[in-house]
């Protein structure tokens, strides 16, 4: 999976680290269901430094700008019609995002506490 490849690229290769937290930006239009995605991440990160990492998903709302009346609206449903004037001439401002916002790692030789994740 693409996300895992990106995570691996972010990890230092010269020393062992453990990924404790991965924060992702996920646009509404990507049709990713957070719960499903978290489950998938649990599976694909098995036996990798990211195993057991906390997955935080920040949903990016679907935002459109109407080319007719200039209204900017946040939509809960992917209906591409301006709620103000019913025009179909709209531009998508956000909602297609899918990227890693941050990755927190823990190095064994450092005393860093990231909270209680159990043992
Ligand atoms: Zn409009």
Backbone and ligand atoms as CSV (ligand in chain L), in Angstrom:
chain,resi,resn,atom,element,x,y,z
A,1,UNK,N,N,0.835,-1.203,0.000
A,1,UNK,CA,C,0.000,0.000,0.000
A,1,UNK,C,C,0.876,1.262,0.000
A,2,UNK,N,N,0.419,2.223,-0.741
A,2,UNK,CA,C,1.156,3.469,-0.942
A,2,UNK,C,C,1.557,4.134,0.381
A,3,UNK,N,N,0.625,4.171,1.304
A,3,UNK,CA,C,0.878,4.846,2.581
A,3,UNK,C,C,2.048,4.213,3.324
A,4,UNK,N,N,2.084,2.907,3.308
A,4,UNK,CA,C,3.146,2.203,4.019
A,4,UNK,C,C,4.515,2.491,3.406
A,5,UNK,N,N,4.535,2.597,2.090
A,5,UNK,CA,C,5.783,2.902,1.398
A,5,UNK,C,C,6.300,4.282,1.826
A,6,UNK,N,N,5.371,5.223,1.931
A,6,UNK,CA,C,5.745,6.580,2.344
A,6,UNK,C,C,6.281,6.567,3.780
A,7,UNK,N,N,5.613,5.808,4.633
A,7,UNK,CA,C,6.057,5.723,6.028
A,7,UNK,C,C,7.480,5.178,6.088
A,8,UNK,N,N,7.730,4.145,5.314
A,8,UNK,CA,C,9.051,3.526,5.316
A,8,UNK,C,C,10.123,4.511,4.864
A,9,UNK,N,N,9.758,5.344,3.915
A,9,UNK,CA,C,10.704,6.350,3.422
A,9,UNK,C,C,11.059,7.367,4.497
A,10,UNK,N,N,10.127,7.583,5.421
A,10,UNK,CA,C,10.345,8.568,6.466
A,10,UNK,C,C,11.192,8.030,7.622
A,11,UNK,N,N,11.360,6.727,7.659
A,11,UNK,CA,C,12.068,6.146,8.781
A,11,UNK,C,C,13.570,6.142,8.547
A,12,UNK,N,N,14.325,6.452,9.586
A,12,UNK,CA,C,15.778,6.374,9.442
A,12,UNK,C,C,16.194,4.926,9.232
A,13,UNK,N,N,17.114,4.714,8.332
A,13,UNK,CA,C,17.492,3.344,7.989
A,13,UNK,C,C,18.679,2.845,8.801
A,14,UNK,N,N,19.370,3.768,9.456
A,14,UNK,CA,C,20.593,3.383,10.154
A,14,UNK,C,C,20.374,2.953,11.605
A,15,UNK,N,N,19.175,3.154,12.099
A,15,UNK,CA,C,18.935,2.735,13.482
A,15,UNK,C,C,17.483,2.306,13.655
A,16,UNK,N,N,17.259,1.438,14.622
A,16,UNK,CA,C,15.883,0.958,14.798
A,16,UNK,C,C,15.002,2.000,15.489
A,17,UNK,N,N,13.874,2.210,14.915
A,17,UNK,CA,C,12.906,3.103,15.545
A,17,UNK,C,C,11.550,2.411,15.524
A,18,UNK,N,N,10.694,2.923,16.350
A,18,UNK,CA,C,9.352,2.387,16.386
A,18,UNK,C,C,8.388,3.540,16.086
A,19,UNK,N,N,7.503,3.309,15.172
A,19,UNK,CA,C,6.511,4.343,14.866
A,19,UNK,C,C,5.410,4.260,15.910
A,20,UNK,N,N,5.153,5.389,16.544
A,20,UNK,CA,C,4.132,5.373,17.591
A,20,UNK,C,C,2.824,5.993,17.125
A,21,UNK,N,N,2.934,6.908,16.155
A,21,UNK,CA,C,1.718,7.604,15.750
A,21,UNK,C,C,1.842,8.086,14.307
A,22,UNK,N,N,0.809,7.862,13.553
A,22,UNK,CA,C,0.782,8.322,12.171
A,22,UNK,C,C,-0.483,9.172,11.997
A,23,UNK,N,N,-0.272,10.410,11.589
A,23,UNK,CA,C,-1.411,11.288,11.363
A,23,UNK,C,C,-1.595,11.492,9.866
A,24,UNK,N,N,-2.783,11.215,9.401
A,24,UNK,CA,C,-3.063,11.318,7.976
A,24,UNK,C,C,-4.141,12.350,7.699
A,25,UNK,N,N,-4.004,12.981,6.569
A,25,UNK,CA,C,-5.048,13.872,6.065
A,25,UNK,C,C,-5.795,13.109,4.984
A,26,UNK,N,N,-7.062,12.973,5.178
A,26,UNK,CA,C,-7.844,12.212,4.216
A,26,UNK,C,C,-9.057,13.032,3.784
A,27,UNK,N,N,-9.097,13.333,2.514
A,27,UNK,CA,C,-10.222,14.084,1.973
A,27,UNK,C,C,-11.473,13.238,1.874
A,28,UNK,N,N,-12.597,13.882,2.010
A,28,UNK,CA,C,-13.874,13.170,1.957
A,28,UNK,C,C,-14.080,12.459,0.617
A,29,UNK,N,N,-13.539,13.028,-0.438
A,29,UNK,CA,C,-13.744,12.454,-1.772
A,29,UNK,C,C,-12.934,11.190,-2.016
A,30,UNK,N,N,-12.004,10.884,-1.131
A,30,UNK,CA,C,-11.203,9.685,-1.324
A,30,UNK,C,C,-12.000,8.434,-0.976
A,31,UNK,N,N,-13.164,8.631,-0.380
A,31,UNK,CA,C,-14.063,7.526,-0.025
A,31,UNK,C,C,-13.408,6.534,0.927
A,32,UNK,N,N,-12.482,7.037,1.719
A,32,UNK,CA,C,-11.852,6.176,2.717
A,32,UNK,C,C,-12.665,6.243,3.995
A,33,UNK,N,N,-13.020,5.081,4.478
A,33,UNK,CA,C,-13.746,5.004,5.743
A,33,UNK,C,C,-12.705,4.823,6.843
A,34,UNK,N,N,-12.630,5.794,7.758
A,34,UNK,CA,C,-11.569,5.761,8.775
A,34,UNK,C,C,-11.428,4.420,9.486
A,35,UNK,N,N,-12.534,3.831,9.897
A,35,UNK,CA,C,-12.452,2.570,10.642
A,35,UNK,C,C,-11.851,1.451,9.791
A,36,UNK,N,N,-12.272,1.399,8.541
A,36,UNK,CA,C,-11.759,0.390,7.623
A,36,UNK,C,C,-10.280,0.625,7.365
A,37,UNK,N,N,-9.958,1.907,7.183
A,37,UNK,CA,C,-8.576,2.266,6.896
A,37,UNK,C,C,-7.656,1.893,8.055
A,38,UNK,N,N,-8.128,2.164,9.279
A,38,UNK,CA,C,-7.327,1.832,10.463
A,38,UNK,C,C,-7.093,0.333,10.552
A,39,UNK,N,N,-8.132,-0.410,10.227
A,39,UNK,CA,C,-8.011,-1.860,10.257
A,39,UNK,C,C,-6.984,-2.333,9.228
A,40,UNK,N,N,-7.048,-1.764,8.041
A,40,UNK,CA,C,-6.098,-2.107,6.982
A,40,UNK,C,C,-4.674,-1.772,7.409
A,41,UNK,N,N,-4.530,-0.619,8.047
A,41,UNK,CA,C,-3.206,-0.206,8.504
A,41,UNK,C,C,-2.656,-1.190,9.531
A,42,UNK,N,N,-3.526,-1.654,10.423
A,42,UNK,CA,C,-3.107,-2.638,11.416
A,42,UNK,C,C,-2.556,-3.880,10.737
A,43,UNK,N,N,-3.211,-4.266,9.666
A,43,UNK,CA,C,-2.814,-5.485,8.953
A,43,UNK,C,C,-1.506,-5.273,8.191
A,44,UNK,N,N,-1.430,-4.181,7.444
A,44,UNK,CA,C,-0.245,-3.999,6.588
A,44,UNK,C,C,1.001,-3.579,7.368
A,45,UNK,N,N,0.806,-3.082,8.597
A,45,UNK,CA,C,1.984,-2.674,9.360
A,45,UNK,C,C,2.534,-3.807,10.230
A,46,UNK,N,N,1.900,-4.958,10.187
A,46,UNK,CA,C,2.401,-6.120,10.928
A,46,UNK,C,C,3.852,-6.394,10.539
A,47,UNK,N,N,4.672,-6.624,11.554
A,47,UNK,CA,C,6.086,-6.939,11.330
A,47,UNK,C,C,6.855,-5.815,10.640
A,48,UNK,N,N,6.360,-4.598,10.778
A,48,UNK,CA,C,7.109,-3.438,10.307
A,48,UNK,C,C,7.325,-2.531,11.519
A,49,UNK,N,N,8.214,-1.525,11.388
A,49,UNK,CA,C,8.416,-0.619,12.540
A,49,UNK,C,C,7.151,0.154,12.910
A,50,UNK,N,N,6.177,0.111,12.041
A,50,UNK,CA,C,4.943,0.857,12.307
A,50,UNK,C,C,3.883,0.010,12.990
A,51,UNK,N,N,4.237,-1.210,13.316
A,51,UNK,CA,C,3.266,-2.089,13.959
A,51,UNK,C,C,2.784,-1.504,15.283
A,52,UNK,N,N,1.489,-1.494,15.459
A,52,UNK,CA,C,0.908,-1.009,16.702
A,52,UNK,C,C,0.838,0.496,16.806
A,53,UNK,N,N,1.223,1.184,15.742
A,53,UNK,CA,C,1.189,2.641,15.785
A,53,UNK,C,C,-0.256,3.141,15.840
A,54,UNK,N,N,-0.406,4.244,16.525
A,54,UNK,CA,C,-1.724,4.856,16.589
A,54,UNK,C,C,-2.000,5.568,15.260
A,55,UNK,N,N,-3.139,5.327,14.693
A,55,UNK,CA,C,-3.486,5.951,13.423
A,55,UNK,C,C,-4.503,7.055,13.682
A,56,UNK,N,N,-4.115,8.266,13.330
A,56,UNK,CA,C,-5.023,9.392,13.502
A,56,UNK,C,C,-5.419,9.897,12.114
A,57,UNK,N,N,-6.691,9.963,11.878
A,57,UNK,CA,C,-7.162,10.409,10.571
A,57,UNK,C,C,-7.881,11.747,10.707
A,58,UNK,N,N,-7.322,12.734,10.052
A,58,UNK,CA,C,-7.971,14.042,10.012
A,58,UNK,C,C,-8.711,14.163,8.689
A,59,UNK,N,N,-10.013,14.180,8.791
A,59,UNK,CA,C,-10.802,14.262,7.577
A,59,UNK,C,C,-10.815,15.687,7.041
A,60,UNK,N,N,-10.585,15.795,5.753
A,60,UNK,CA,C,-10.647,17.085,5.099
A,60,UNK,C,C,-12.025,17.208,4.459
A,61,UNK,N,N,-12.770,18.234,4.820
A,61,UNK,CA,C,-14.118,18.351,4.265
A,61,UNK,C,C,-14.097,18.629,2.768
A,62,UNK,N,N,-15.173,18.261,2.135
A,62,UNK,CA,C,-15.342,18.547,0.721
A,62,UNK,C,C,-15.799,19.999,0.583
A,63,UNK,N,N,-14.956,20.782,-0.080
A,63,UNK,CA,C,-15.254,22.200,-0.233
A,63,UNK,C,C,-15.350,22.526,-1.718
A,64,UNK,N,N,-16.400,23.215,-2.070
A,64,UNK,CA,C,-16.557,23.590,-3.476
A,64,UNK,C,C,-16.768,25.094,-3.610
A,65,UNK,N,N,-16.331,25.588,-4.726
A,65,UNK,CA,C,-16.572,26.992,-5.033
A,65,UNK,C,C,-17.398,27.060,-6.307
A,66,UNK,N,N,-18.480,27.816,-6.231
A,66,UNK,CA,C,-19.357,27.948,-7.381
A,66,UNK,C,C,-18.770,28.962,-8.366
A,67,UNK,N,N,-18.739,28.563,-9.622
A,67,UNK,CA,C,-18.198,29.444,-10.653
A,67,UNK,C,C,-19.236,30.447,-11.139
A,68,UNK,N,N,-20.468,30.245,-10.742
A,68,UNK,CA,C,-21.537,31.160,-11.147
A,68,UNK,C,C,-21.725,32.287,-10.133
A,69,UNK,N,N,-21.923,31.913,-8.867
A,69,UNK,CA,C,-22.216,32.933,-7.855
A,69,UNK,C,C,-21.054,33.167,-6.890
A,70,UNK,N,N,-20.026,32.353,-6.998
A,70,UNK,CA,C,-18.845,32.570,-6.176
A,70,UNK,C,C,-18.938,32.060,-4.758
A,71,UNK,N,N,-20.014,31.406,-4.433
A,71,UNK,CA,C,-20.180,30.880,-3.085
A,71,UNK,C,C,-19.243,29.705,-2.828
A,72,UNK,N,N,-18.698,29.689,-1.605
A,72,UNK,CA,C,-17.881,28.553,-1.193
A,72,UNK,C,C,-18.672,27.787,-0.142
A,73,UNK,N,N,-18.816,26.493,-0.368
A,73,UNK,CA,C,-19.602,25.682,0.546
A,73,UNK,C,C,-18.878,24.401,0.918
A,74,UNK,N,N,-19.135,23.977,2.150
A,74,UNK,CA,C,-18.647,22.676,2.585
A,74,UNK,C,C,-19.798,21.698,2.449
A,75,UNK,N,N,-19.529,20.600,1.798
A,75,UNK,CA,C,-20.590,19.627,1.573
A,75,UNK,C,C,-20.330,18.348,2.359
A,76,UNK,N,N,-21.410,17.770,2.830
A,76,UNK,CA,C,-21.294,16.483,3.510
A,76,UNK,C,C,-21.428,15.329,2.537
A,77,UNK,N,N,-22.059,15.594,1.426
A,77,UNK,CA,C,-22.254,14.572,0.406
A,77,UNK,C,C,-21.581,15.038,-0.880
A,78,UNK,N,N,-21.041,14.088,-1.622
A,78,UNK,CA,C,-20.423,14.487,-2.896
A,78,UNK,C,C,-21.454,14.788,-3.984
A,79,UNK,N,N,-22.202,15.846,-3.737
A,79,UNK,CA,C,-23.172,16.299,-4.735
A,79,UNK,C,C,-22.606,17.599,-5.304
A,80,UNK,N,N,-22.293,17.562,-6.579
A,80,UNK,CA,C,-21.578,18.698,-7.146
A,80,UNK,C,C,-22.515,19.730,-7.761
A,81,UNK,N,N,-23.362,20.248,-6.876
A,81,UNK,CA,C,-24.283,21.306,-7.281
A,81,UNK,C,C,-24.181,22.403,-6.228
A,82,UNK,N,N,-24.123,23.633,-6.682
A,82,UNK,CA,C,-24.057,24.754,-5.744
A,82,UNK,C,C,-25.342,24.813,-4.925
A,83,UNK,N,N,-25.218,24.788,-3.588
A,83,UNK,CA,C,-26.421,24.845,-2.748
A,83,UNK,C,C,-27.118,26.204,-2.839
A,84,UNK,N,N,-26.394,27.185,-3.320
A,84,UNK,CA,C,-26.947,28.538,-3.378
A,84,UNK,C,C,-27.752,28.776,-4.653
A,85,UNK,N,N,-27.166,28.445,-5.809
A,85,UNK,CA,C,-27.841,28.750,-7.072
A,85,UNK,C,C,-28.083,27.519,-7.947
A,86,UNK,N,N,-27.768,26.356,-7.410
A,86,UNK,CA,C,-27.988,25.086,-8.117
A,86,UNK,C,C,-27.167,24.929,-9.405
A,87,UNK,N,N,-26.125,25.702,-9.518
A,87,UNK,CA,C,-25.284,25.588,-10.698
A,87,UNK,C,C,-24.402,24.340,-10.612
A,88,UNK,N,N,-24.107,23.781,-11.771
A,88,UNK,CA,C,-23.199,22.632,-11.828
A,88,UNK,C,C,-21.760,23.076,-12.083
A,89,UNK,N,N,-21.600,24.353,-12.316
A,89,UNK,CA,C,-20.259,24.880,-12.597
A,89,UNK,C,C,-19.539,25.125,-11.278
A,90,UNK,N,N,-18.982,24.082,-10.750
A,90,UNK,CA,C,-18.304,24.227,-9.462
A,90,UNK,C,C,-16.875,23.711,-9.556
A,91,UNK,N,N,-16.082,24.269,-8.662
A,91,UNK,CA,C,-14.688,23.851,-8.612
A,91,UNK,C,C,-14.438,23.224,-7.248
A,92,UNK,N,N,-13.737,22.110,-7.229
A,92,UNK,CA,C,-13.446,21.442,-5.966
A,92,UNK,C,C,-12.198,22.075,-5.338
A,93,UNK,N,N,-12.373,22.628,-4.162
A,93,UNK,CA,C,-11.260,23.288,-3.482
A,93,UNK,C,C,-10.487,22.318,-2.596
A,94,UNK,N,N,-11.210,21.439,-1.936
A,94,UNK,CA,C,-10.540,20.445,-1.094
A,94,UNK,C,C,-11.416,19.216,-0.949
A,95,UNK,N,N,-10.797,18.123,-0.556
A,95,UNK,CA,C,-11.546,16.889,-0.381
A,95,UNK,C,C,-10.907,15.716,-1.083
A,96,UNK,N,N,-9.866,15.998,-1.866
A,96,UNK,CA,C,-9.197,14.919,-2.605
A,96,UNK,C,C,-7.896,14.494,-1.928
A,97,UNK,N,N,-7.596,15.114,-0.823
A,97,UNK,CA,C,-6.315,14.887,-0.164
A,97,UNK,C,C,-6.153,13.457,0.347
A,98,UNK,N,N,-4.963,12.982,0.274
A,98,UNK,CA,C,-4.590,11.748,0.960
A,98,UNK,C,C,-3.086,11.790,1.142
A,99,UNK,N,N,-2.691,12.239,2.297
A,99,UNK,CA,C,-1.250,12.285,2.561
A,99,UNK,C,C,-0.967,12.193,4.049
A,100,UNK,N,N,0.285,11.931,4.345
A,100,UNK,CA,C,0.691,11.799,5.734
A,100,UNK,C,C,1.072,13.171,6.267
A,101,UNK,N,N,0.402,13.544,7.326
A,101,UNK,CA,C,0.654,14.845,7.926
A,101,UNK,C,C,1.863,14.773,8.847
A,102,UNK,N,N,1.919,13.748,9.652
A,102,UNK,CA,C,3.073,13.601,10.533
A,102,UNK,C,C,3.256,12.157,10.963
A,103,UNK,N,N,4.489,11.848,11.279
A,103,UNK,CA,C,4.816,10.521,11.793
A,103,UNK,C,C,5.641,10.718,13.060
A,104,UNK,N,N,5.182,10.104,14.139
A,104,UNK,CA,C,5.946,10.182,15.383
A,104,UNK,C,C,6.684,8.876,15.585
A,105,UNK,N,N,7.964,9.002,15.846
A,105,UNK,CA,C,8.748,7.796,16.083
A,105,UNK,C,C,9.388,7.837,17.458
A,106,UNK,N,N,9.714,6.682,17.923
A,106,UNK,CA,C,10.312,6.537,19.232
A,106,UNK,C,C,11.634,5.818,19.042
A,107,UNK,N,N,12.680,6.397,19.573
A,107,UNK,CA,C,13.969,5.742,19.474
A,107,UNK,C,C,14.265,5.062,20.794
A,108,UNK,N,N,14.727,3.832,20.727
A,108,UNK,CA,C,14.929,3.038,21.946
A,108,UNK,C,C,15.870,3.695,22.954
A,109,UNK,N,N,16.829,4.470,22.485
A,109,UNK,CA,C,17.789,5.057,23.406
A,109,UNK,C,C,17.356,6.432,23.923
A,110,UNK,N,N,16.140,6.782,23.640
A,110,UNK,CA,C,15.643,8.061,24.125
A,110,UNK,C,C,14.462,7.859,25.055
A,111,UNK,N,N,14.435,8.669,26.095
A,111,UNK,CA,C,13.338,8.558,27.037
A,111,UNK,C,C,12.228,9.492,26.602
A,112,UNK,N,N,11.417,9.022,25.715
A,112,UNK,CA,C,10.322,9.848,25.222
A,112,UNK,C,C,9.009,9.147,25.521
A,113,UNK,N,N,8.116,9.878,26.118
A,113,UNK,CA,C,6.814,9.296,26.432
A,113,UNK,C,C,5.765,9.887,25.507
A,114,UNK,N,N,5.086,9.016,24.827
A,114,UNK,CA,C,4.042,9.465,23.902
A,114,UNK,C,C,2.640,9.168,24.433
A,115,UNK,N,N,2.579,8.865,25.710
A,115,UNK,CA,C,1.264,8.532,26.262
A,115,UNK,C,C,1.176,7.048,26.570
A,116,UNK,N,N,0.053,6.653,27.105
A,116,UNK,CA,C,-0.079,5.257,27.517
A,116,UNK,C,C,-0.718,4.413,26.427
A,117,UNK,N,N,0.133,3.720,25.744
A,117,UNK,CA,C,-0.333,2.831,24.671
A,117,UNK,C,C,-0.413,1.378,25.139
A,118,UNK,N,N,-0.222,1.159,26.404
A,118,UNK,CA,C,-0.220,-0.202,26.904
A,118,UNK,C,C,1.102,-0.873,26.616
A,119,UNK,N,N,1.178,-2.163,26.890
A,119,UNK,CA,C,2.442,-2.839,26.660
A,119,UNK,C,C,2.251,-4.030,25.748
L,1,ZN,ZN,ZN,-23.750,29.126,-7.070
